[in-house]
Structure formats: structure tokens, C-alpha cells
Amino acid sequence: MGRLRIGEFLVNRGALTTQQVDNVLLHSETTGLRFGESAMDLGYLNERKMLEIFGPSFRVDFFHLNPAYFPESTKSLFSLSDIVRLGFLPLGIKMESKLLIKRRMLNIGILNPSNQLLVSEIKDLVAKVDDREKIDGIKTYLILTDQFIDVLDKVYEKSVQSLQALEPSERDDTLSLFLER
């Protein structure tokens, strides 16, 4: 499966034209707005349409995945079965400083970040990470299913066929819906 950028995703969904995507990218570059904010600012999309397309997750920051740049340092933090079952990826650890306090934050990409039960279960897994990898908190991002599958294939060596062979209870619901279409 190839990578799918947010603009391509919205074109495939019929929400934007390729010309509108180009306009949004240019507007985003000049204003500093994120893609979705820029599309809404130009009047191409509205909040209702964004909710239709992304559900409540549209308010979560979007993370574009590229398997070639996936961090080795976070690859082994969680079991592959937990990653597939909960539909998340550890995207990297970043130091965050606020008022002279430094915290190690783990960026997590989630297929369905609006599902608070999943986010809570992921936080529980993060709390169990080995002490030498102490993580003080997480920041969540929305990730697209095709990119998630691409990372599973190229980074974790878990093929689409092996994902399809899993029982539904062993896969995230969003992943299952994608694989069944």
C-alpha cells in the first residue's frame, strides 16, 4: 500500500479537488495554518464536513507517517500484538520544557484518538515501560489507516495478509473496517 497524504485522502473522499488541495497547501504555507485549518479558512471545508470525514478525531493533530523515518528507538517499546489490537504506533520521544521542568513525552499515533477507552489503555501500557525509558506523558496524533499498515509492513514486518488472518478481537476496530473493504 502506498502512502496517502491528507490532501490525497480528502480528494479520494470527494471532499476536495486537486486544485483545492494545491490552494490549501499554498495558503497553509503562507499563513502557518495546518492543512485542515487552512481548508476551512478558505471555505472549502467546514466543521460539519470534517466531522463527517474524520469523526471527533478531526480536532486531533494529524501525523503524516513515513516508514523510512520511523524511529528505531521506539520500535520495541510495545508488543506488536498490543500495537495491532489498539491501533497505535510509538512515533518518537521528545523532550518538552515548561518553567524549568523537563519532561520526556512520547508521541503516539492512533487510528482512533477520539476513543478515550483506547487512549486510556495505551496510557496504561506507557506507564509500564521500562524505567530506563521513563516517559512522563504522551501526546496523541491522528494517523491514517493505510499509513499505519505501511509502517506495520515495512518496519514491523507484519503483512496485510497476516493482519487479515487475525481474529477481529486481535485488531483495532478501525483497522478491521479498513481491511474488510
Residue frames as a rotation matrix with the C-alpha (Angstrom) as fourth column:
MET 1
0.580 0.815 0.000 0.00
0.815 -0.580 0.000 0.00
0.000 0.000 -1.000 0.00
GLY 2
-0.279 -0.684 0.674 1.32
0.649 -0.652 -0.393 3.43
0.708 0.328 0.625 -0.88
ARG 3
-0.740 -0.038 -0.672 1.43
0.572 -0.562 -0.598 6.47
-0.355 -0.827 0.437 1.35
LEU 4
0.029 0.812 0.583 -1.56
0.819 -0.354 0.452 8.72
0.574 0.464 -0.675 1.33
ARG 5
-0.938 -0.346 -0.004 -1.20
0.301 -0.809 -0.505 12.35
0.171 -0.475 0.863 2.34
ILE 6
-0.496 0.784 -0.373 -4.10
0.385 -0.186 -0.904 14.21
-0.778 -0.592 -0.210 3.94
GLY 7
-0.339 0.345 -0.875 -4.83
-0.709 -0.705 -0.003 16.12
-0.618 0.620 0.484 0.71
GLU 8
-0.770 0.015 -0.638 -4.93
-0.490 0.627 0.606 12.92
0.409 0.779 -0.475 -1.35
PHE 9
-0.863 0.467 -0.191 -7.11
0.486 0.667 -0.565 11.33
-0.136 -0.581 -0.803 1.32
LEU 10
-0.319 0.767 -0.557 -9.61
0.014 -0.584 -0.812 14.21
-0.948 -0.266 0.176 1.06
VAL 11
-0.449 0.128 -0.884 -9.58
-0.880 -0.235 0.413 14.08
-0.155 0.964 0.218 -2.76
ASN 12
-0.907 0.068 -0.416 -10.28
-0.058 0.957 0.283 10.33
0.417 0.280 -0.864 -2.63
ARG 13
-0.649 0.695 -0.311 -13.18
0.607 0.226 -0.762 11.03
-0.459 -0.683 -0.568 -0.25
GLY 14
-0.155 0.585 0.796 -14.58
0.864 -0.310 0.397 13.60
0.479 0.749 -0.458 -2.69
ALA 15
0.457 0.323 -0.829 -14.21
0.789 -0.577 0.210 16.40
-0.411 -0.750 -0.519 -0.14
LEU 16
0.257 -0.459 -0.850 -11.66
-0.285 -0.877 0.388 18.42
-0.923 0.142 -0.357 -2.15
THR 17
0.992 -0.097 0.076 -10.42
0.097 0.230 -0.968 18.69
0.076 0.968 0.238 -5.73
THR 18
0.258 -0.966 -0.027 -6.71
0.966 0.257 0.040 18.51
-0.031 -0.036 0.999 -6.58
GLN 19
-0.132 -0.255 0.958 -6.79
0.409 -0.894 -0.182 22.25
0.903 0.367 0.222 -7.40
GLN 20
0.737 0.453 0.501 -8.28
-0.271 -0.481 0.834 22.96
0.619 -0.751 -0.232 -3.97
VAL 21
0.795 -0.526 -0.301 -5.54
0.586 0.542 0.602 20.85
-0.154 -0.655 0.739 -2.33
ASP 22
-0.127 -0.872 0.474 -2.90
0.898 -0.303 -0.318 22.93
0.421 0.385 0.821 -4.14
ASN 23
0.103 0.258 0.960 -4.62
-0.035 -0.964 0.263 26.14
0.994 -0.061 -0.091 -2.97
VAL 24
0.963 0.270 0.013 -4.82
-0.041 0.098 0.994 24.84
0.268 -0.958 0.105 0.61
LEU 25
0.451 -0.867 -0.213 -1.13
0.891 0.425 0.160 23.91
-0.048 -0.262 0.964 0.61
LEU 26
-0.304 -0.540 0.785 -0.15
0.599 -0.749 -0.283 27.36
0.741 0.384 0.551 -0.64
HIS 27
0.398 0.557 0.730 -2.47
-0.258 -0.695 0.671 29.07
0.881 -0.455 -0.133 1.86
SER 28
0.945 -0.065 -0.321 -1.14
0.310 0.495 0.812 26.86
0.106 -0.867 0.488 4.65
GLU 29
0.084 -0.995 0.048 2.43
0.972 0.071 -0.225 27.74
0.221 0.065 0.973 3.75
THR 30
-0.383 -0.232 0.894 1.78
0.283 -0.951 -0.126 31.49
0.879 0.205 0.430 3.77
THR 31
0.353 0.636 0.686 -0.42
-0.482 -0.505 0.716 31.56
0.802 -0.583 0.128 6.90
GLY 32
-0.717 -0.651 0.250 1.21
-0.580 0.357 -0.732 28.85
0.388 -0.670 -0.633 9.02
LEU 33
0.161 0.855 0.493 -2.15
-0.951 0.269 -0.155 27.12
-0.265 -0.444 0.856 9.46
ARG 34
-0.619 -0.249 0.745 -2.38
-0.146 0.968 0.202 23.33
-0.772 0.016 -0.635 9.46
PHE 35
-0.987 0.144 0.071 -3.91
0.104 0.237 0.966 21.72
0.122 0.961 -0.249 6.38
GLY 36
-0.317 0.938 -0.138 -7.43
0.919 0.340 0.198 21.24
0.233 -0.064 -0.970 7.76
GLU 37
0.018 0.265 -0.964 -7.50
0.591 -0.781 -0.204 24.70
-0.807 -0.566 -0.170 9.32
SER 38
-0.765 -0.390 -0.512 -6.33
-0.169 -0.645 0.745 26.19
-0.621 0.657 0.428 6.03
ALA 39
-0.841 0.512 0.173 -9.04
0.415 0.406 0.814 24.32
0.347 0.757 -0.554 4.06
MET 40
0.045 0.877 -0.478 -11.66
0.994 -0.088 -0.068 25.60
-0.101 -0.472 -0.876 6.50
ASP 41
-0.229 -0.225 -0.947 -10.20
0.299 -0.942 0.151 29.14
-0.926 -0.248 0.283 6.36
LEU 42
-0.957 -0.160 -0.242 -10.54
-0.184 -0.313 0.932 29.10
-0.225 0.936 0.271 2.55
GLY 43
-0.164 0.986 -0.041 -14.14
-0.843 -0.162 -0.513 27.86
-0.512 -0.049 0.858 2.87
TYR 44
-0.421 -0.047 -0.906 -13.51
-0.704 0.647 0.294 24.52
0.572 0.761 -0.305 1.12
LEU 45
-0.384 0.275 -0.881 -14.42
0.507 0.860 0.048 22.53
0.771 -0.429 -0.470 4.23
ASN 46
0.051 0.398 0.916 -16.49
-0.688 -0.651 0.321 23.27
0.724 -0.647 0.240 7.30
GLU 47
-0.573 -0.311 0.758 -16.63
-0.811 0.344 -0.473 21.72
-0.114 -0.886 -0.449 10.74
ARG 48
0.405 0.813 0.419 -19.59
-0.671 0.576 -0.468 19.50
-0.621 -0.092 0.778 9.82
LYS 49
0.789 -0.161 -0.593 -17.76
-0.461 0.483 -0.744 18.05
0.407 0.861 0.307 6.80
MET 50
-0.295 -0.954 0.054 -14.61
-0.708 0.180 -0.683 17.46
0.642 -0.240 -0.728 8.87
LEU 51
-0.320 0.269 0.908 -16.70
-0.803 0.432 -0.411 15.62
-0.503 -0.861 0.078 11.47
GLU 52
0.769 0.627 -0.126 -18.26
-0.574 0.590 -0.567 13.50
-0.281 0.509 0.814 8.70
ILE 53
0.541 -0.628 -0.559 -14.85
-0.436 0.359 -0.825 12.54
0.719 0.690 -0.080 7.32
PHE 54
-0.426 -0.893 -0.145 -12.77
-0.238 0.266 -0.934 12.13
0.873 -0.363 -0.326 10.48
GLY 55
0.383 0.586 -0.714 -15.30
0.650 0.379 0.659 11.89
0.657 -0.717 -0.236 13.27
PRO 56
0.994 0.058 -0.097 -14.40
0.111 -0.649 0.753 13.54
-0.019 -0.759 -0.651 16.57
SER 57
0.336 -0.942 -0.003 -10.71
0.769 0.273 0.578 12.90
-0.544 -0.197 0.816 15.78
PHE 58
0.424 -0.202 0.883 -10.59
0.748 -0.471 -0.467 15.81
0.510 0.859 -0.049 13.37
ARG 59
0.902 -0.086 0.423 -9.61
-0.264 -0.886 0.382 18.13
0.342 -0.456 -0.822 16.22
VAL 60
0.673 -0.713 0.195 -6.54
0.190 0.421 0.887 16.00
-0.715 -0.560 0.419 16.98
ASP 61
0.127 -0.718 -0.684 -3.25
-0.813 -0.470 0.342 16.87
-0.567 0.513 -0.644 15.32
PHE 62
0.985 0.171 -0.032 -2.62
-0.148 0.728 -0.669 14.80
-0.091 0.663 0.743 12.20
PHE 63
0.107 -0.982 0.155 0.70
-0.514 0.079 0.854 12.98
-0.851 -0.171 -0.496 11.84
HIS 64
0.750 0.054 -0.659 1.96
-0.642 0.299 -0.706 12.00
0.159 0.953 0.258 8.39
LEU 65
0.535 -0.513 0.671 3.82
-0.194 0.698 0.689 8.69
-0.822 -0.499 0.274 8.65
ASN 66
0.555 -0.456 -0.695 6.77
-0.732 0.127 -0.669 7.68
0.394 0.881 -0.263 6.54
PRO 67
0.994 -0.113 -0.010 8.14
0.105 0.880 0.463 4.20
-0.044 -0.461 0.886 7.30
ALA 68
0.388 -0.909 0.152 11.60
0.516 0.077 -0.853 5.24
0.764 0.410 0.499 6.09
TYR 69
-0.372 -0.522 0.767 11.88
-0.277 -0.727 -0.629 7.66
0.886 -0.446 0.126 9.03
PHE 70
0.746 0.661 -0.082 10.22
-0.149 0.286 0.947 5.56
0.649 -0.694 0.312 11.72
PRO 71
0.152 -0.762 0.629 12.37
-0.917 -0.346 -0.198 5.78
0.368 -0.547 -0.752 14.90
GLU 72
-0.081 -0.308 -0.948 14.19
0.004 0.951 -0.310 2.61
0.997 -0.029 -0.075 15.88
SER 73
-0.882 -0.393 0.260 14.32
-0.212 -0.161 -0.964 3.85
0.421 -0.905 0.059 19.48
THR 74
-0.405 0.801 0.441 10.57
-0.848 -0.149 -0.508 3.42
-0.341 -0.580 0.740 19.98
LYS 75
-0.183 0.340 -0.922 10.03
-0.741 0.569 0.357 0.34
0.646 0.749 0.148 17.83
SER 76
-0.409 -0.076 -0.909 10.48
0.229 0.956 -0.183 -2.13
0.883 -0.283 -0.373 20.68
LEU 77
-0.813 0.105 0.573 8.67
-0.539 -0.506 -0.673 -0.22
0.219 -0.856 0.468 23.45
PHE 78
-0.024 0.910 0.414 5.43
-0.826 0.215 -0.521 -2.17
-0.563 -0.355 0.746 22.96
SER 79
-0.517 -0.088 0.851 4.46
0.189 0.958 0.214 -5.62
-0.835 0.271 -0.479 21.75
LEU 80
-0.967 0.155 -0.201 3.29
-0.229 -0.200 0.953 -5.89
0.107 0.968 0.229 18.16
SER 81
-0.507 0.834 -0.218 0.10
0.755 0.552 0.355 -7.59
0.416 0.016 -0.909 19.35
ASP 82
-0.108 0.447 -0.888 -0.74
0.731 -0.570 -0.376 -4.54
-0.674 -0.689 -0.266 21.53
ILE 83
-0.753 -0.251 -0.608 0.06
-0.168 -0.820 0.547 -2.17
-0.636 0.514 0.575 18.66
VAL 84
-0.898 0.426 -0.111 -2.28
0.005 0.263 0.965 -4.01
0.440 0.866 -0.238 16.27
ARG 85
-0.369 0.791 -0.488 -5.01
0.903 0.430 0.015 -4.61
0.221 -0.436 -0.872 18.87
LEU 86
0.069 0.360 -0.930 -5.13
0.682 -0.698 -0.220 -0.96
-0.728 -0.619 -0.294 19.96
GLY 87
0.537 0.167 0.827 -4.27
0.823 -0.320 -0.470 0.65
0.186 0.933 -0.309 16.60
PHE 88
0.950 -0.268 -0.159 -1.38
-0.198 -0.912 0.358 2.85
-0.241 -0.309 -0.920 17.70
LEU 89
0.496 -0.865 0.071 2.29
0.648 0.315 -0.693 3.48
0.578 0.390 0.717 16.95
PRO 90
0.553 -0.427 -0.715 5.03
0.516 -0.499 0.696 4.99
-0.654 -0.754 -0.056 19.14
LEU 91
0.865 -0.052 0.499 6.23
0.438 -0.407 -0.802 7.89
0.245 0.912 -0.329 16.94
GLY 92
-0.083 -0.960 0.266 9.14
0.434 -0.275 -0.858 9.15
0.897 0.045 0.439 19.00
ILE 93
0.384 0.092 -0.919 10.21
0.915 -0.172 0.365 10.64
-0.124 -0.981 -0.150 22.30
LYS 94
0.064 -0.290 0.955 10.59
0.404 -0.867 -0.290 14.40
0.912 0.405 0.062 22.59
MET 95
-0.553 -0.282 -0.784 11.87
0.831 -0.250 -0.496 16.50
-0.056 -0.926 0.373 25.46
GLU 96
0.251 0.696 0.673 9.40
0.511 -0.685 0.519 19.18
0.822 0.213 -0.527 26.49
SER 97
-0.709 -0.534 -0.461 10.39
0.683 -0.356 -0.638 22.08
0.177 -0.767 0.617 28.74
LYS 98
0.280 0.772 0.571 7.97
0.297 -0.635 0.713 24.19
0.913 -0.029 -0.407 30.72
LEU 99
0.739 0.033 0.673 9.00
-0.505 -0.635 0.585 26.51
0.446 -0.772 -0.453 33.54
LEU 100
-0.135 -0.957 0.256 12.40
-0.969 0.073 -0.238 24.85
0.209 -0.280 -0.937 34.00
ILE 101
0.057 0.201 0.978 10.81
-0.456 0.877 -0.153 21.40
-0.888 -0.437 0.142 34.17
LYS 102
-0.500 -0.272 -0.822 11.88
-0.861 0.260 0.437 18.91
0.095 0.926 -0.364 31.52
ARG 103
0.172 0.615 0.770 9.60
-0.492 0.730 -0.474 16.04
-0.853 -0.297 0.428 30.62
ARG 104
-0.923 -0.383 -0.040 10.05
-0.254 0.528 0.810 13.11
-0.289 0.758 -0.585 28.24
MET 105
0.064 0.992 -0.106 6.93
-0.649 -0.039 -0.760 12.96
-0.758 0.117 0.641 26.11
LEU 106
-0.732 -0.197 0.652 6.08
0.269 0.796 0.542 10.00
-0.626 0.572 -0.530 23.89
ASN 107
-0.399 0.589 -0.703 4.34
-0.869 -0.487 0.084 10.93
-0.293 0.644 0.706 20.65
ILE 108
-0.614 0.322 0.720 1.68
0.209 0.947 -0.245 8.33
-0.761 0.000 -0.649 19.90
GLY 109
-0.716 0.456 -0.528 -0.13
-0.682 -0.300 0.667 7.98
0.145 0.838 0.526 16.57
ILE 110
-0.646 0.590 0.484 -3.60
0.039 0.659 -0.751 6.47
-0.763 -0.467 -0.448 16.97
LEU 111
-0.850 0.404 0.337 -6.10
0.446 0.213 0.869 5.33
0.279 0.890 -0.361 14.37
ASN 112
0.164 0.964 0.209 -8.98
0.470 -0.263 0.843 6.50
0.868 -0.040 -0.496 16.57
PRO 113
-0.788 -0.611 -0.075 -7.74
0.357 -0.354 -0.864 9.09
0.502 -0.708 0.497 19.11
SER 114
-0.368 0.725 0.582 -11.31
-0.708 -0.624 0.330 10.08
0.603 -0.291 0.743 19.99
ASN 115
0.513 0.499 -0.699 -11.83
0.033 0.802 0.597 6.67
0.858 -0.330 0.395 21.64
GLN 116
0.233 -0.414 0.880 -10.96
-0.852 -0.523 -0.021 7.52
0.469 -0.745 -0.474 25.23
LEU 117
0.866 0.064 0.496 -11.00
-0.335 0.811 0.480 3.86
-0.372 -0.582 0.723 26.33
LEU 118
0.753 -0.639 0.159 -8.23
0.565 0.503 -0.655 3.09
0.338 0.583 0.739 23.82
VAL 119
0.256 -0.669 0.698 -6.25
-0.226 -0.744 -0.629 6.17
0.940 0.003 -0.342 24.83
SER 120
0.529 0.010 0.848 -6.57
-0.847 -0.056 0.529 5.14
0.053 -0.998 -0.021 28.48
GLU 121
0.938 -0.180 0.295 -5.37
0.135 0.977 0.167 1.60
-0.318 -0.117 0.941 27.73
ILE 122
0.527 -0.787 0.320 -2.40
0.454 -0.058 -0.889 2.99
0.719 0.614 0.327 25.78
LYS 123
0.288 -0.389 0.875 -1.54
-0.663 -0.740 -0.111 5.28
0.691 -0.548 -0.471 28.72
ASP 124
0.805 0.035 0.592 -1.57
-0.500 0.577 0.646 2.21
-0.319 -0.816 0.483 30.98
LEU 125
0.813 -0.547 0.200 0.91
0.577 0.713 -0.398 0.48
0.074 0.439 0.895 28.63
VAL 126
0.350 -0.687 0.636 3.12
0.018 -0.674 -0.738 3.59
0.936 0.270 -0.223 28.57
ALA 127
0.551 -0.081 0.831 3.18
-0.798 -0.344 0.495 3.60
0.246 -0.935 -0.254 32.38
LYS 128
0.874 -0.171 0.454 4.63
-0.062 0.889 0.454 0.07
-0.481 -0.425 0.766 32.30
VAL 129
0.766 -0.642 -0.014 7.56
-0.009 0.011 -1.000 0.98
0.642 0.766 0.003 30.01
ASP 130
0.322 -0.761 -0.563 10.96
0.881 0.458 -0.115 0.04
0.346 -0.459 0.818 31.46
ASP 131
0.720 -0.009 -0.694 12.35
0.489 -0.704 0.516 2.65
-0.492 -0.710 -0.503 33.92
ARG 132
-0.363 -0.925 -0.113 15.43
0.525 -0.303 0.796 3.38
-0.770 0.229 0.595 31.79
GLU 133
-0.725 0.229 0.649 12.97
0.575 -0.317 0.754 4.61
0.379 0.920 0.098 29.15
LYS 134
-0.433 0.608 -0.666 10.97
0.675 -0.272 -0.686 6.71
-0.598 -0.746 -0.292 31.65
ILE 135
-0.626 0.386 0.678 8.19
0.471 -0.506 0.723 8.57
0.622 0.771 0.135 29.90
ASP 136
-0.938 0.197 -0.287 6.41
0.142 -0.535 -0.833 11.41
-0.318 -0.822 0.473 31.67
GLY 137
-0.029 0.971 -0.238 3.40
-0.203 -0.239 -0.950 11.68
-0.979 0.021 0.204 29.36
ILE 138
-0.454 -0.074 0.888 2.03
0.769 0.471 0.433 11.25
-0.450 0.879 -0.157 25.86
LYS 139
-0.361 0.416 -0.835 0.90
-0.564 -0.810 -0.160 13.47
-0.743 0.413 0.527 23.03
THR 140
-0.135 0.409 0.902 -1.58
0.482 0.823 -0.301 11.87
-0.866 0.394 -0.308 20.64
TYR 141
-0.603 -0.052 -0.796 -1.89
-0.641 -0.563 0.522 12.31
-0.476 0.825 0.306 16.89
LEU 142
0.594 0.774 0.220 -4.36
-0.344 0.492 -0.800 11.01
-0.728 0.399 0.558 14.34
ILE 143
-0.656 -0.746 -0.116 -2.80
-0.455 0.268 0.849 8.60
-0.602 0.610 -0.515 11.83
LEU 144
0.183 0.705 -0.685 -4.35
-0.982 0.102 -0.158 7.24
-0.041 0.702 0.711 8.65
THR 145
0.637 0.193 0.747 -5.01
-0.358 0.931 0.065 3.53
-0.683 -0.309 0.662 8.37
ASP 146
0.955 -0.296 0.018 -3.15
0.158 0.456 -0.876 2.98
0.251 0.839 0.482 5.09
GLN 147
0.243 -0.908 0.340 -0.03
-0.590 -0.417 -0.692 4.61
0.770 -0.032 -0.637 6.56
PHE 148
0.249 -0.064 0.966 -0.39
-0.903 0.345 0.255 2.54
-0.350 -0.936 0.028 9.74
ILE 149
0.893 0.144 0.426 -0.50
-0.008 0.952 -0.305 -0.63
-0.450 0.269 0.852 7.62
ASP 150
0.748 -0.664 0.017 2.50
-0.069 -0.103 -0.992 0.56
0.660 0.741 -0.122 5.60
VAL 151
0.036 -0.731 0.681 4.54
-0.927 -0.279 -0.250 1.03
0.372 -0.623 -0.688 8.81
LEU 152
0.481 0.182 0.857 3.44
-0.610 0.772 0.178 -2.37
-0.630 -0.608 0.483 10.12
ASP 153
0.985 -0.071 0.154 4.59
0.161 0.685 -0.711 -3.94
-0.055 0.726 0.686 6.87
LYS 154
0.578 -0.790 0.204 7.89
0.050 -0.216 -0.975 -2.13
0.815 0.573 -0.085 6.36
VAL 155
-0.078 -0.612 0.787 9.01
-0.807 -0.424 -0.410 -1.54
0.585 -0.667 -0.461 9.96
TYR 156
-0.062 0.152 0.986 7.43
-0.873 0.470 -0.128 -4.39
-0.483 -0.869 0.104 11.93
GLU 157
-0.834 -0.292 -0.469 7.34
-0.529 0.665 0.527 -6.88
0.158 0.688 -0.709 9.01
LYS 158
-0.534 0.781 0.325 3.63
0.212 0.495 -0.842 -7.58
-0.819 -0.381 -0.430 9.54
SER 159
-0.989 0.076 0.130 1.97
0.121 -0.107 0.987 -8.04
0.088 0.991 0.096 6.15
VAL 160
-0.448 0.894 -0.018 -1.59
-0.889 -0.443 0.117 -7.13
0.097 0.069 0.993 5.20
GLN 161
0.011 0.436 -0.900 -2.34
-0.347 0.845 0.406 -10.84
0.938 0.308 0.161 4.76
SER 162
-0.625 -0.282 -0.728 -1.17
0.518 0.548 -0.657 -11.62
0.584 -0.788 -0.196 8.29
LEU 163
-0.928 0.365 0.079 -3.33
-0.330 -0.701 -0.632 -8.76
-0.175 -0.612 0.771 9.61
GLN 164
-0.181 0.901 -0.393 -6.35
-0.890 0.020 0.455 -10.10
0.418 0.432 0.799 7.72
ALA 165
-0.193 0.038 -0.981 -5.74
0.030 0.999 0.033 -13.56
0.981 -0.023 -0.194 9.19
LEU 166
-0.982 -0.187 0.021 -6.08
-0.004 -0.093 -0.996 -12.24
0.188 -0.978 0.091 12.75
GLU 167
-0.224 0.922 -0.316 -9.31
0.966 0.253 0.051 -12.59
0.127 -0.294 -0.947 14.68
PRO 168
0.234 0.381 0.894 -11.28
0.342 -0.893 0.291 -9.31
0.910 0.237 -0.340 14.88
SER 169
0.975 0.148 -0.164 -10.64
0.197 -0.243 0.950 -9.19
0.101 -0.958 -0.267 18.64
GLU 170
0.270 -0.956 -0.112 -6.90
0.817 0.166 0.553 -9.11
-0.510 -0.241 0.826 17.88
ARG 171
-0.554 -0.399 0.731 -7.20
0.769 -0.582 0.264 -5.99
0.320 0.708 0.629 15.66
ASP 172
-0.798 0.267 -0.540 -8.26
0.031 -0.878 -0.478 -2.42
-0.602 -0.398 0.692 16.25
ASP 173
0.117 0.959 0.257 -11.83
0.517 0.162 -0.840 -1.74
-0.848 0.232 -0.477 15.01
THR 174
0.533 0.019 -0.846 -10.69
-0.517 -0.784 -0.344 0.98
-0.669 0.621 -0.408 12.58
LEU 175
-0.563 -0.800 -0.210 -8.06
-0.720 0.349 0.600 -1.37
-0.406 0.488 -0.772 11.16
SER 176
-0.603 0.404 0.689 -10.64
0.339 0.911 -0.237 -4.15
-0.723 0.090 -0.685 10.81
LEU 177
0.501 0.830 -0.244 -13.03
0.164 -0.368 -0.915 -1.88
-0.850 0.418 -0.320 8.91
PHE 178
0.229 -0.512 -0.828 -10.25
-0.841 -0.533 0.097 -0.85
-0.491 0.674 -0.553 6.54
LEU 179
-0.764 -0.623 0.171 -9.13
-0.486 0.728 0.483 -4.44
-0.426 0.286 -0.859 5.91
GLU 180
-0.388 0.709 0.589 -12.69
0.423 0.705 -0.569 -5.64
-0.819 0.028 -0.574 5.23
ARG 181
0.447 0.628 -0.637 -13.43
-0.274 -0.582 -0.766 -3.17
-0.852 0.517 -0.088 2.44
